[in-house]
Amino acid sequence: MFSVLDDKGNKVGVPIKASNFYIKPTLKNLEKKFAENQTQKQPYARKLQARINWVLMKKEQSFNGFIQSLSTEGIKVVARQSSDGNIYGLTYIDFKNKCVFNGSDWARSLVPKLC
């Protein structure tokens, strides 16, 4: 059974049986699919890095300006912050190529140095 969760982790709505899905969403099948997708999205990593570098070369800007500039390029930046407001990770969602990249997962060079 799968359930939609709210922000607090509480179940919302009617649960869905796993058998209702076309594919079998078992952990084994999902891990296999994730591994396949990991190799298929690698060509887009360089394209994303080039688009990020292009935004960074335009002009000196704030972090919010960086996020806004990437937004116009079709990339959403999700910053993970600690409770005291420090950023400890970035996730890049590339809507153009339908890929998601964590800065720390696959290329340290995608984490911009905006100080």
ABEGO torsion letter per residue (X at the ends): XBBBBBAAGBBBEBBBBAAABABBBBAAAAAAAAAAAAAAAAAAAAAAAAAAAAAAAABBBBAAAAAAAAAAAGBBBBBBBBAAGBBABBBBBBAAAGBBBBAAAABAAABBBBX
